[in-house]
């Protein structure tokens, strides 16, 4: 069974990279970005099965990201 593709969004690079490393070791296809605008660009062009986001980002809020993801596909867990 194919594991879900995950997008991680966190401005704390240590947290994001640590979680990404764990997920990659477990076989998940994981992309990692550090700003909300980077996340929005990826969400517009790529498909993710799960989105994990920090709520307080330096450029836009996590709520804006949730709204964008749900507008694209309301079934994607965030």
Jmol script that loads the backbone (N, CA, C; Angstrom):
load data "model"
ATOM      1  N   UNK A   1       0.842  -1.179   0.000  1.00  0.00           N
ATOM      2  CA  UNK A   1       0.000   0.000   0.000  1.00  0.00           C
ATOM      3  C   UNK A   1       0.889   1.244   0.000  1.00  0.00           C
ATOM      4  N   UNK A   2       0.543   2.202  -0.853  1.00  0.00           N
ATOM      5  CA  UNK A   2       1.295   3.444  -0.954  1.00  0.00           C
ATOM      6  C   UNK A   2       1.003   4.342   0.244  1.00  0.00           C
ATOM      7  N   UNK A   3       2.064   4.845   0.865  1.00  0.00           N
ATOM      8  CA  UNK A   3       1.891   5.740   2.009  1.00  0.00           C
ATOM      9  C   UNK A   3       1.499   7.131   1.520  1.00  0.00           C
ATOM     10  N   UNK A   4       0.767   7.884   2.355  1.00  0.00           N
ATOM     11  CA  UNK A   4       0.322   9.216   1.958  1.00  0.00           C
ATOM     12  C   UNK A   4       1.487  10.183   1.730  1.00  0.00           C
ATOM     13  N   UNK A   5       1.262  11.124   0.823  1.00  0.00           N
ATOM     14  CA  UNK A   5       2.220  12.196   0.570  1.00  0.00           C
ATOM     15  C   UNK A   5       1.903  13.338   1.535  1.00  0.00           C
ATOM     16  N   UNK A   6       2.923  13.814   2.244  1.00  0.00           N
ATOM     17  CA  UNK A   6       2.729  14.778   3.325  1.00  0.00           C
ATOM     18  C   UNK A   6       3.448  16.082   3.027  1.00  0.00           C
ATOM     19  N   UNK A   7       2.770  17.201   3.338  1.00  0.00           N
ATOM     20  CA  UNK A   7       3.390  18.520   3.287  1.00  0.00           C
ATOM     21  C   UNK A   7       3.517  19.034   4.715  1.00  0.00           C
ATOM     22  N   UNK A   8       4.750  19.359   5.106  1.00  0.00           N
ATOM     23  CA  UNK A   8       5.027  19.945   6.420  1.00  0.00           C
ATOM     24  C   UNK A   8       5.297  21.429   6.246  1.00  0.00           C
ATOM     25  N   UNK A   9       4.681  22.257   7.106  1.00  0.00           N
ATOM     26  CA  UNK A   9       4.886  23.700   7.045  1.00  0.00           C
ATOM     27  C   UNK A   9       5.207  24.187   8.456  1.00  0.00           C
ATOM     28  N   UNK A  10       6.426  24.680   8.640  1.00  0.00           N
ATOM     29  CA  UNK A  10       6.821  25.195   9.959  1.00  0.00           C
ATOM     30  C   UNK A  10       8.001  26.141   9.776  1.00  0.00           C
ATOM     31  N   UNK A  11       7.927  27.314  10.379  1.00  0.00           N
ATOM     32  CA  UNK A  11       9.025  28.274  10.260  1.00  0.00           C
ATOM     33  C   UNK A  11      10.202  27.918  11.163  1.00  0.00           C
ATOM     34  N   UNK A  12       9.999  27.012  12.093  1.00  0.00           N
ATOM     35  CA  UNK A  12      11.108  26.511  12.914  1.00  0.00           C
ATOM     36  C   UNK A  12      11.760  25.372  12.141  1.00  0.00           C
ATOM     37  N   UNK A  13      12.885  25.664  11.527  1.00  0.00           N
ATOM     38  CA  UNK A  13      13.525  24.689  10.637  1.00  0.00           C
ATOM     39  C   UNK A  13      13.951  23.423  11.358  1.00  0.00           C
ATOM     40  N   UNK A  14      14.374  23.527  12.610  1.00  0.00           N
ATOM     41  CA  UNK A  14      14.772  22.335  13.360  1.00  0.00           C
ATOM     42  C   UNK A  14      13.586  21.400  13.572  1.00  0.00           C
ATOM     43  N   UNK A  15      12.448  21.962  13.943  1.00  0.00           N
ATOM     44  CA  UNK A  15      11.241  21.157  14.145  1.00  0.00           C
ATOM     45  C   UNK A  15      10.808  20.513  12.833  1.00  0.00           C
ATOM     46  N   UNK A  16      10.744  21.314  11.781  1.00  0.00           N
ATOM     47  CA  UNK A  16      10.293  20.815  10.485  1.00  0.00           C
ATOM     48  C   UNK A  16      11.219  19.722   9.958  1.00  0.00           C
ATOM     49  N   UNK A  17      12.517  19.966  10.004  1.00  0.00           N
ATOM     50  CA  UNK A  17      13.468  18.991   9.477  1.00  0.00           C
ATOM     51  C   UNK A  17      13.514  17.715  10.321  1.00  0.00           C
ATOM     52  N   UNK A  18      13.358  17.855  11.632  1.00  0.00           N
ATOM     53  CA  UNK A  18      13.327  16.678  12.499  1.00  0.00           C
ATOM     54  C   UNK A  18      12.128  15.793  12.205  1.00  0.00           C
ATOM     55  N   UNK A  19      10.971  16.408  12.077  1.00  0.00           N
ATOM     56  CA  UNK A  19       9.762  15.643  11.762  1.00  0.00           C
ATOM     57  C   UNK A  19       9.852  15.039  10.361  1.00  0.00           C
ATOM     58  N   UNK A  20      10.376  15.801   9.409  1.00  0.00           N
ATOM     59  CA  UNK A  20      10.539  15.286   8.045  1.00  0.00           C
ATOM     60  C   UNK A  20      11.460  14.066   8.037  1.00  0.00           C
ATOM     61  N   UNK A  21      12.534  14.131   8.775  1.00  0.00           N
ATOM     62  CA  UNK A  21      13.480  13.014   8.840  1.00  0.00           C
ATOM     63  C   UNK A  21      12.795  11.743   9.360  1.00  0.00           C
ATOM     64  N   UNK A  22      12.008  11.894  10.404  1.00  0.00           N
ATOM     65  CA  UNK A  22      11.278  10.749  10.974  1.00  0.00           C
ATOM     66  C   UNK A  22      10.305  10.171   9.950  1.00  0.00           C
ATOM     67  N   UNK A  23       9.553  11.042   9.288  1.00  0.00           N
ATOM     68  CA  UNK A  23       8.576  10.576   8.304  1.00  0.00           C
ATOM     69  C   UNK A  23       9.248   9.909   7.106  1.00  0.00           C
ATOM     70  N   UNK A  24      10.369  10.468   6.649  1.00  0.00           N
ATOM     71  CA  UNK A  24      11.101   9.848   5.538  1.00  0.00           C
ATOM     72  C   UNK A  24      11.628   8.471   5.924  1.00  0.00           C
ATOM     73  N   UNK A  25      12.126   8.339   7.151  1.00  0.00           N
ATOM     74  CA  UNK A  25      12.616   7.037   7.618  1.00  0.00           C
ATOM     75  C   UNK A  25      11.498   6.004   7.652  1.00  0.00           C
ATOM     76  N   UNK A  26      10.272   6.467   7.882  1.00  0.00           N
ATOM     77  CA  UNK A  26       9.121   5.563   7.898  1.00  0.00           C
ATOM     78  C   UNK A  26       8.531   5.346   6.508  1.00  0.00           C
ATOM     79  N   UNK A  27       9.171   5.915   5.481  1.00  0.00           N
ATOM     80  CA  UNK A  27       8.760   5.661   4.110  1.00  0.00           C
ATOM     81  C   UNK A  27       7.745   6.625   3.530  1.00  0.00           C
ATOM     82  N   UNK A  28       7.462   7.734   4.215  1.00  0.00           N
ATOM     83  CA  UNK A  28       6.510   8.710   3.699  1.00  0.00           C
ATOM     84  C   UNK A  28       7.199   9.661   2.725  1.00  0.00           C
ATOM     85  N   UNK A  29       6.524   9.976   1.631  1.00  0.00           N
ATOM     86  CA  UNK A  29       6.979  10.993   0.683  1.00  0.00           C
ATOM     87  C   UNK A  29       6.627  12.331   1.319  1.00  0.00           C
ATOM     88  N   UNK A  30       7.625  13.066   1.781  1.00  0.00           N
ATOM     89  CA  UNK A  30       7.390  14.260   2.584  1.00  0.00           C
ATOM     90  C   UNK A  30       8.105  15.468   2.007  1.00  0.00           C
ATOM     91  N   UNK A  31       7.345  16.541   1.802  1.00  0.00           N
ATOM     92  CA  UNK A  31       7.915  17.822   1.400  1.00  0.00           C
ATOM     93  C   UNK A  31       7.845  18.752   2.601  1.00  0.00           C
ATOM     94  N   UNK A  32       8.808  19.668   2.675  1.00  0.00           N
ATOM     95  CA  UNK A  32       8.900  20.554   3.825  1.00  0.00           C
ATOM     96  C   UNK A  32       9.156  21.977   3.348  1.00  0.00           C
ATOM     97  N   UNK A  33       8.362  22.927   3.845  1.00  0.00           N
ATOM     98  CA  UNK A  33       8.569  24.342   3.549  1.00  0.00           C
ATOM     99  C   UNK A  33       8.521  25.131   4.856  1.00  0.00           C
ATOM    100  N   UNK A  34       9.080  26.346   4.799  1.00  0.00           N
ATOM    101  CA  UNK A  34       9.245  27.135   6.022  1.00  0.00           C
ATOM    102  C   UNK A  34       8.394  28.403   6.070  1.00  0.00           C
ATOM    103  N   UNK A  35       7.656  28.676   4.997  1.00  0.00           N
ATOM    104  CA  UNK A  35       6.764  29.845   5.008  1.00  0.00           C
ATOM    105  C   UNK A  35       5.405  29.456   4.430  1.00  0.00           C
ATOM    106  N   UNK A  36       4.417  30.242   4.775  1.00  0.00           N
ATOM    107  CA  UNK A  36       3.084  30.004   4.244  1.00  0.00           C
ATOM    108  C   UNK A  36       3.007  30.211   2.742  1.00  0.00           C
ATOM    109  N   UNK A  37       3.722  31.213   2.239  1.00  0.00           N
ATOM    110  CA  UNK A  37       3.698  31.467   0.798  1.00  0.00           C
ATOM    111  C   UNK A  37       4.314  30.319   0.008  1.00  0.00           C
ATOM    112  N   UNK A  38       5.383  29.723   0.534  1.00  0.00           N
ATOM    113  CA  UNK A  38       5.950  28.532  -0.109  1.00  0.00           C
ATOM    114  C   UNK A  38       4.920  27.408  -0.125  1.00  0.00           C
ATOM    115  N   UNK A  39       4.209  27.256   0.982  1.00  0.00           N
ATOM    116  CA  UNK A  39       3.195  26.205   1.083  1.00  0.00           C
ATOM    117  C   UNK A  39       2.081  26.419   0.064  1.00  0.00           C
ATOM    118  N   UNK A  40       1.598  27.657  -0.050  1.00  0.00           N
ATOM    119  CA  UNK A  40       0.526  27.959  -0.996  1.00  0.00           C
ATOM    120  C   UNK A  40       0.971  27.639  -2.422  1.00  0.00           C
ATOM    121  N   UNK A  41       2.206  27.969  -2.761  1.00  0.00           N
ATOM    122  CA  UNK A  41       2.723  27.667  -4.103  1.00  0.00           C
ATOM    123  C   UNK A  41       2.713  26.169  -4.374  1.00  0.00           C
ATOM    124  N   UNK A  42       3.149  25.375  -3.387  1.00  0.00           N
ATOM    125  CA  UNK A  42       3.153  23.918  -3.567  1.00  0.00           C
ATOM    126  C   UNK A  42       1.737  23.357  -3.631  1.00  0.00           C
ATOM    127  N   UNK A  43       0.866  23.858  -2.786  1.00  0.00           N
ATOM    128  CA  UNK A  43      -0.518  23.376  -2.767  1.00  0.00           C
ATOM    129  C   UNK A  43      -1.199  23.646  -4.107  1.00  0.00           C
ATOM    130  N   UNK A  44      -0.837  24.771  -4.743  1.00  0.00           N
ATOM    131  CA  UNK A  44      -1.421  25.112  -6.042  1.00  0.00           C
ATOM    132  C   UNK A  44      -0.941  24.197  -7.160  1.00  0.00           C
ATOM    133  N   UNK A  45       0.263  23.642  -7.020  1.00  0.00           N
ATOM    134  CA  UNK A  45       0.850  22.892  -8.137  1.00  0.00           C
ATOM    135  C   UNK A  45       0.996  21.396  -7.898  1.00  0.00           C
ATOM    136  N   UNK A  46       0.914  20.951  -6.652  1.00  0.00           N
ATOM    137  CA  UNK A  46       1.131  19.542  -6.340  1.00  0.00           C
ATOM    138  C   UNK A  46      -0.001  19.006  -5.474  1.00  0.00           C
ATOM    139  N   UNK A  47      -0.113  17.673  -5.448  1.00  0.00           N
ATOM    140  CA  UNK A  47      -1.131  17.027  -4.606  1.00  0.00           C
ATOM    141  C   UNK A  47      -0.478  16.460  -3.344  1.00  0.00           C
ATOM    142  N   UNK A  48      -1.118  16.712  -2.213  1.00  0.00           N
ATOM    143  CA  UNK A  48      -0.695  16.132  -0.946  1.00  0.00           C
ATOM    144  C   UNK A  48      -1.894  15.441  -0.323  1.00  0.00           C
ATOM    145  N   UNK A  49      -1.621  14.325   0.360  1.00  0.00           N
ATOM    146  CA  UNK A  49      -2.686  13.579   1.030  1.00  0.00           C
ATOM    147  C   UNK A  49      -2.934  14.100   2.433  1.00  0.00           C
ATOM    148  N   UNK A  50      -1.905  14.682   3.043  1.00  0.00           N
ATOM    149  CA  UNK A  50      -1.981  15.223   4.410  1.00  0.00           C
ATOM    150  C   UNK A  50      -1.154  16.501   4.461  1.00  0.00           C
ATOM    151  N   UNK A  51      -1.663  17.513   5.176  1.00  0.00           N
ATOM    152  CA  UNK A  51      -0.915  18.749   5.390  1.00  0.00           C
ATOM    153  C   UNK A  51      -0.780  18.973   6.891  1.00  0.00           C
ATOM    154  N   UNK A  52       0.459  19.167   7.337  1.00  0.00           N
ATOM    155  CA  UNK A  52       0.737  19.469   8.748  1.00  0.00           C
ATOM    156  C   UNK A  52       1.314  20.870   8.788  1.00  0.00           C
ATOM    157  N   UNK A  53       0.636  21.787   9.473  1.00  0.00           N
ATOM    158  CA  UNK A  53       1.079  23.173   9.466  1.00  0.00           C
ATOM    159  C   UNK A  53       1.171  23.775  10.865  1.00  0.00           C
ATOM    160  N   UNK A  54       2.158  24.617  11.012  1.00  0.00           N
ATOM    161  CA  UNK A  54       2.263  25.493  12.174  1.00  0.00           C
ATOM    162  C   UNK A  54       1.169  26.550  11.998  1.00  0.00           C
ATOM    163  N   UNK A  55       0.560  26.996  13.065  1.00  0.00           N
ATOM    164  CA  UNK A  55      -0.500  27.994  12.952  1.00  0.00           C
ATOM    165  C   UNK A  55       0.047  29.424  12.908  1.00  0.00           C
ATOM    166  N   UNK A  56       1.233  29.627  13.483  1.00  0.00           N
ATOM    167  CA  UNK A  56       1.829  30.967  13.502  1.00  0.00           C
ATOM    168  C   UNK A  56       3.066  30.965  12.613  1.00  0.00           C
ATOM    169  N   UNK A  57       2.895  31.516  11.428  1.00  0.00           N
ATOM    170  CA  UNK A  57       3.978  31.609  10.459  1.00  0.00           C
ATOM    171  C   UNK A  57       4.307  33.089  10.252  1.00  0.00           C
ATOM    172  N   UNK A  58       5.497  33.396   9.776  1.00  0.00           N
ATOM    173  CA  UNK A  58       5.891  34.803   9.661  1.00  0.00           C
ATOM    174  C   UNK A  58       5.143  35.588   8.581  1.00  0.00           C
ATOM    175  N   UNK A  59       4.596  34.908   7.573  1.00  0.00           N
ATOM    176  CA  UNK A  59       3.984  35.641   6.465  1.00  0.00           C
ATOM    177  C   UNK A  59       2.462  35.529   6.410  1.00  0.00           C
ATOM    178  N   UNK A  60       1.910  34.341   6.583  1.00  0.00           N
ATOM    179  CA  UNK A  60       0.456  34.170   6.624  1.00  0.00           C
ATOM    180  C   UNK A  60       0.111  33.174   7.719  1.00  0.00           C
ATOM    181  N   UNK A  61      -1.126  33.166   8.133  1.00  0.00           N
ATOM    182  CA  UNK A  61      -1.511  32.277   9.232  1.00  0.00           C
ATOM    183  C   UNK A  61      -1.776  30.860   8.745  1.00  0.00           C
ATOM    184  N   UNK A  62      -1.679  29.935   9.669  1.00  0.00           N
ATOM    185  CA  UNK A  62      -2.023  28.554   9.378  1.00  0.00           C
ATOM    186  C   UNK A  62      -3.479  28.414   8.967  1.00  0.00           C
ATOM    187  N   UNK A  63      -4.334  29.305   9.480  1.00  0.00           N
ATOM    188  CA  UNK A  63      -5.750  29.268   9.100  1.00  0.00           C
ATOM    189  C   UNK A  63      -5.927  29.560   7.609  1.00  0.00           C
ATOM    190  N   UNK A  64      -5.110  30.451   7.067  1.00  0.00           N
ATOM    191  CA  UNK A  64      -5.170  30.750   5.629  1.00  0.00           C
ATOM    192  C   UNK A  64      -4.757  29.526   4.809  1.00  0.00           C
ATOM    193  N   UNK A  65      -3.781  28.801   5.321  1.00  0.00           N
ATOM    194  CA  UNK A  65      -3.341  27.585   4.631  1.00  0.00           C
ATOM    195  C   UNK A  65      -4.448  26.535   4.667  1.00  0.00           C
ATOM    196  N   UNK A  66      -5.058  26.358   5.825  1.00  0.00           N
ATOM    197  CA  UNK A  66      -6.165  25.404   5.948  1.00  0.00           C
ATOM    198  C   UNK A  66      -7.268  25.757   4.957  1.00  0.00           C
ATOM    199  N   UNK A  67      -7.609  27.028   4.890  1.00  0.00           N
ATOM    200  CA  UNK A  67      -8.655  27.485   3.971  1.00  0.00           C
ATOM    201  C   UNK A  67      -8.302  27.149   2.520  1.00  0.00           C
ATOM    202  N   UNK A  68      -7.061  27.383   2.141  1.00  0.00           N
ATOM    203  CA  UNK A  68      -6.600  27.101   0.776  1.00  0.00           C
ATOM    204  C   UNK A  68      -6.666  25.596   0.476  1.00  0.00           C
ATOM    205  N   UNK A  69      -6.199  24.782   1.417  1.00  0.00           N
ATOM    206  CA  UNK A  69      -6.221  23.324   1.230  1.00  0.00           C
ATOM    207  C   UNK A  69      -7.656  22.836   1.085  1.00  0.00           C
ATOM    208  N   UNK A  70      -8.535  23.287   1.959  1.00  0.00           N
ATOM    209  CA  UNK A  70      -9.925  22.825   1.948  1.00  0.00           C
ATOM    210  C   UNK A  70     -10.657  23.296   0.699  1.00  0.00           C
ATOM    211  N   UNK A  71     -10.256  24.455   0.153  1.00  0.00           N
ATOM    212  CA  UNK A  71     -10.870  24.939  -1.089  1.00  0.00           C
ATOM    213  C   UNK A  71     -10.469  24.029  -2.249  1.00  0.00           C
ATOM    214  N   UNK A  72      -9.242  23.536  -2.222  1.00  0.00           N
ATOM    215  CA  UNK A  72      -8.755  22.639  -3.278  1.00  0.00           C
ATOM    216  C   UNK A  72      -9.378  21.255  -3.152  1.00  0.00           C
ATOM    217  N   UNK A  73      -9.407  20.719  -1.923  1.00  0.00           N
ATOM    218  CA  UNK A  73      -9.968  19.378  -1.684  1.00  0.00           C
ATOM    219  C   UNK A  73     -10.351  19.289  -0.206  1.00  0.00           C
ATOM    220  N   UNK A  74     -11.626  19.334   0.069  1.00  0.00           N
ATOM    221  CA  UNK A  74     -12.082  19.360   1.467  1.00  0.00           C
ATOM    222  C   UNK A  74     -11.812  18.071   2.237  1.00  0.00           C
ATOM    223  N   UNK A  75     -11.440  17.002   1.531  1.00  0.00           N
ATOM    224  CA  UNK A  75     -11.183  15.723   2.200  1.00  0.00           C
ATOM    225  C   UNK A  75      -9.734  15.566   2.682  1.00  0.00           C
ATOM    226  N   UNK A  76      -8.854  16.506   2.337  1.00  0.00           N
ATOM    227  CA  UNK A  76      -7.466  16.407   2.777  1.00  0.00           C
ATOM    228  C   UNK A  76      -7.379  16.784   4.257  1.00  0.00           C
ATOM    229  N   UNK A  77      -6.865  15.878   5.094  1.00  0.00           N
ATOM    230  CA  UNK A  77      -6.723  16.215   6.518  1.00  0.00           C
ATOM    231  C   UNK A  77      -5.607  17.245   6.724  1.00  0.00           C
ATOM    232  N   UNK A  78      -5.907  18.240   7.552  1.00  0.00           N
ATOM    233  CA  UNK A  78      -4.916  19.272   7.886  1.00  0.00           C
ATOM    234  C   UNK A  78      -4.764  19.299   9.385  1.00  0.00           C
TER     235      UNK A  78
END
end "model"
wireframe off; spacefill off
backbone 0.3
color backbone group
